[in-house]
Amino acid sequence: MVRMGVVGTGFHIGIAKMHISAYLRMPNVSVVALYDVDKEKAEKYKTEFDLKDTEICDSYEQLLSLVDAVTICTPNAFHVELAFRALEQGKHVLCEKPLGTSAGECDKLVEKAEKSNLVCGVGLCYRFIPGYQLMKKIIEEGALGEIYYLRAEMGGNRIADPSVELEWRMREELSGAGSIADFGSHLLDLSDIMLSADRGKITEIQAIANTFITQRKDEITKEEKKVSNEDVGMILAKTEKGTLISLSTSRVGSKHTMEIVGAGGFLEFDGSHPEQLTVMLKDKNGGYSQPPEVIKVPLEMYQVDAYGPKQGFEVNFYLQNKAFVEAITGQKMMVAPIRRGQYIQSLIDAAKLSAQTGQKIRMEEIV
């Protein structure tokens, strides 16, 4: 039995809920401890999930003393420190994305993790969405041939309301970048997954960004304060072999889509239907002659056991956290190791720098 602890039970979205829900489905995991700086928040989780035997801890150190592994769901600025302290105590780590607020601050953590015999991974759970799994499989089978471009968008609608108060994710000192970190972490990870094997890594990035709701009320004082990172970001990138990438991130309203176009046709993912893809293939030396077809993802690609959820956003969290637990128990390697988190952070850094300077950033110059 893996004794799991969760740190950071959330003030707004509460991503910890998704992690706890996933672990509670697993017969070989017990959520034995929760910790949040606001103890009342953790107590509410204990009640909500009926965690009768779970300890609500008074400190992070107390939580670490009770667990084999920890899942970190705090604001971004605390990820590296908390993960490092867990490794020092011999605990396995799954840390929410992005790994930090800059790639440089992750160096010490990556070194510590790779010298240990512990599992240390970053939560890039969108790669486990069924539609993306099928998209990757079709690309690997060569159906698209040379890939010309990838276009995607991702974001949320909740913060489009100006009355939503100033959260940690709107403060650069706690979040780093805004929408580029929050949603761009997933889009950059997915773009690399789909393209890098055949088209190479991203070599250059250019971005623009803007903050549209510039002032919000402080959650405690209710005074108007400045929003210090971007609401919307747009990223253009190119891979080693010339494939073009266009990514849009927005926390003030967005859909979730991805389209990949190549010599052999196109694939289109719609986040409102995560268990299917729209596919339109053609002869690589000819034009389109058939209409697009909607394909359901085979159930065996994501319903991997009797315990997992059958549909919806919970599927990708379950598959990710199951992979984490299986890595701990020696059954498989962690899918998104901590160095992957640092790499994605370096791409976020490049996009943020480009948006600030108006310059195209070559990755070889900053990595």
N, C-alpha and C positions, 0 to 999 in steps of 0.2 A: 504494500500500500504506500503510495506516494503522498506524503503530508505536504499540502500546498498552503501557502500564505498569499494573501492579496493585500498590497499596499496602495492606498489611494482609492477611496470608494466614490469620489466624484461629487461635484457640486451642481453640475448642469446635465450633461449627457449621461455621465456615469458609465463609461466604457467597461468598468469593472463588472457590471452586470452581465455583459456578454461572456466574459471569461468565467465568472462563477457558474453561470448557466451551463457552459460547456463542461466544466469539471464535474458538476453534479451528475452529469449523464454517465460518467466513466466509473465503472465498478472498482477500478484500482487506484482511485484518487479520493482523498478526503480533504476538504477545505477546513483546516484546523485553526486558522488564525486570520484576523483582519486587523488592519491598522490604518487610521487616518488621523491627521492632526485635529480634525473635528470629530471627536469620539462619537458624537450623536449620529453622524452620518453612517459610521460603521455599525452602530447599534440598529439603525433602520434597515440596513442590509441583512443583518442577522434575523430580524423579524420577517422581512419580506421573503427571504429564501428558507425560512424555518431551519436555521442552522443552530440547532439546539446545543450541539457539542463544540461549537466554534468559539474560540477565545477572542474577545475584543481587547486588543493590546493597548497598553499605555505608552509604548514606545516601539520604534522600529527594531531596536535591539531585542526586546521581548519577543516580537514576532519571529525574528531570525532564530531565536533559541528553541522555537517550537516546531520548525518546519524542515523539510528536505529541499524545498524549492519555493521560489517567490515569483509572483507576477506583479510587475510594476506598472501602475496606472496613474501616476502622478503627472503634474505639469512637466513639460519637456526639460526645463532647466534643472530638474532634480534627478533625471534618469541616470546619468553617468555616475554620480556620487552614490546613489542607492544601489545600483547594480554592482559597483566596485565593492561596497561594504558587504554585500551578500556573498560575493566570491571570496572575500577575505575570511568569511565565516564558513566556507565550504558548502555554500548553497547554490543550486542550479537557478538560472535566471531566464525568465521571458520578460522582455521589456517592451512596452508599447512604443510605437513609432511616433515621431522620428526619434532617433537614438539620442540626440541632444539638440543644442542650439548652434553648434558648429562642428565640422569634422575634426578640427584640431583638438578639441576638448575630449574627443573619444580615444585618442592615442593610448593613454595609460590603461583604459578599460580593455581595449582590444588586446594589448600586450598581456594584461593579467589573465584574460579569458583564455587566450591561446596557449599560455603556459600551464594552465590548470587542466585537470581531468574532468572539468565540470561542463555541463551544457549551458551555453549562454547565447540566447537568440533574441531577435527583434521581431515584433509583431507586425508583419506585413501580410495581413490576413486576406486581402483581396485576391491574391494569387490563387487562393483555394476556392474562389467562386466557380461553380460548375461551368458556366459559359466561357470563362477564361481558360479553364483547363482544356476544354474542347478546342478552343481557338489555338492554343499552343500545340496541341496534338496535330491539328490540320496543317499548321505551318511546318512542324517537324517532318511531316510526311511529304512535304514538298509541293503541295497542291497550288500554292501561290507563286512558286518560282521566285524570281527576283522581286523583292518587296520594294515598292516605290515610296510609300509614305504611310504613316500612322497618325491618326487624328483622334483625340480623346478629350473629354471634359468630365469634371467631377466637382461636386460641391454640396452645399446644404442650403436649406431655406430658412432655418430657424432664426439666424442672426440677421436676416433681412429686415426684421422688425427693429426700428430704432429705439424702441423702449426696452429692448434686451440690455441689461446692464453690463458694465465693463468687466469682462471675464479675464482669467489669466491668459487665454489664447489670443486676446487682443492686445497684450502687453509684450513688447519685444524682449524685455529682460526675462520673462518667464517662458515665452514660446519660441523666441527667435523669429523666423519669418511667420507670416500669418497663413493665408490660404495655400501658399506655395509649400509650406511645411506640412500643413494638416492634410491636404488632399494631394499635393504634388508628390509626397513621399510614396503614395500608392501608385500614382500614374507613372512616375519615373521607374519604379520597380517593375511594373507591368510592361512598360515599353522595352526595358532592357531584357526582360524574360522573353518577350516575343521576337526580338530582333537580334540580340547580340551573337547568338550562335552562328548565324549565317551572314549578318550584315555588320557585325563588329560593335564595339562599344561606342557610346556617345563621345564625340571628339570636340564639339563646340556647342555653346548655348548662348542664346540671346533672349532677354525677357523684358517685359514691361509690367508695371503694377500700379495700382492706385487704391487709395482708401476713400470710400464714398461716404461712409458714416463716420465722420472724423471725431465726434465727441459723444461720449456716453456717460451715464450716471455711474459713479462708483457704487459698488454693491453694498458697502458699509456706510460711507458718509453721505451718499446720495448727491454728492457734488459732481458737476460736469467735469470730466477729465478727458485727456487726449487719447485716442486710439493710436498706438504707436507701430502697428504693422498693417500689411495690406489686406483689403477685403477681396480683391480680385488680382490674379496674376495670369499672364499669358506667356508661355514658353515656346520658343522655337529651337530646335536642335537638329544636329546632323550626325549620322554614324560614320564609322570609318569608310564604309563602302557607299556612302552617299544617300542612304535612305533618310528622308525628311520626317521630322516629328513636330506635331503641333498639339500643345496641351493647354487647356484652359482650366483654371481653378477658381472657385468662387464660394464665398461663405454668405453671399447675399442673394442667392437664388441660382440654381443650376440643375441640369439633368446629369445623368451618369451614362455615358456612351463611349464606345471605342470603335473605330473603323480602321481596318488595315487593307490596303490596296496593293496588288502586285500584278505581275505579268499574267498570272493565271486566274485573276478575279479578285473578289473582295469578301471580307468577313466583317460582320457588324454585330456588336454586342450592345444590348439595351439593359441597363441596370434594373429596370422595372420588371424584366423577365429573365432572372439570373440563370434559369435552367435551360436556356435555348440560345441559338445563334441564327442570324440571317446570313445565308451563304449564296453567293452568285459567282460561279466558276465559268471559265472560258478556256479555249485553246490558247496556249501561251503565245502563239503566232497569229491569232485571229481576234475577232471581236466578240462581243456578248451576243448570244443567240437564244439564251434561255432566261426566263424570269427568275428573280430571287426565290430562294426556298428557305423556310423556317425549319430548323433542325433541333430536335430535343436532345439534350445531353443524355447519353446512356446512364441509367441509374447506377450501374456498377462503378462509374467514375467518381461518384461522391457519396453514395450510400454504402459505406465500407464495412459497417457492422450493424448489429441490432440496436445499438444504443444512441446513435446519432440522430439529429433532427432530419426530417424528410424534405424540407423546403425552406426558403426564406434566408434572411441574412445570417441566421444562426449556423447555417451549414459551414461557412468558411471559418468561423471561429472554432467550431468543433474540430474540424479537420486540422487547423493550425495547432490547437492546444493538444490534440491527440498526438500529433507529430512531436511536440515538445515532450510530452510524457513518455512516448516510445523511445525518444532519444535518451531520456534519463534511465530507462529500464534496459537500454542496450539493444533495442530492436531495430533502430534506424538512426541515421544522422539527422541533426536539426536542419530543417529546410532553409531557414533564413538565419545563418549564423551572424554573430555580432559584427564581424568585419563587413558583412553585406550591409548592415545598418549604417556603418561609417561611410561606405561607398555611396549609398543613396544620399546621405547627409552632404557629401561633397558635391553632388549634383544640385541639391537644394541651395548650398552655399553659392555655387556658380550662378544660379538663376537669380538669387537675391542680389549678388554683386552686380550682375548685368543690369538689373532693374534700377539699382541705385546710381550706376555710373553711365548708363546708356551705351555701354560698350559690349561687343561680342566677347565672350570668355572662352578661351581654349582650355580644355581640361588639363592638358599637359603642363600648363603654366601654373596651376593651383594644386594639383595632386602630387 
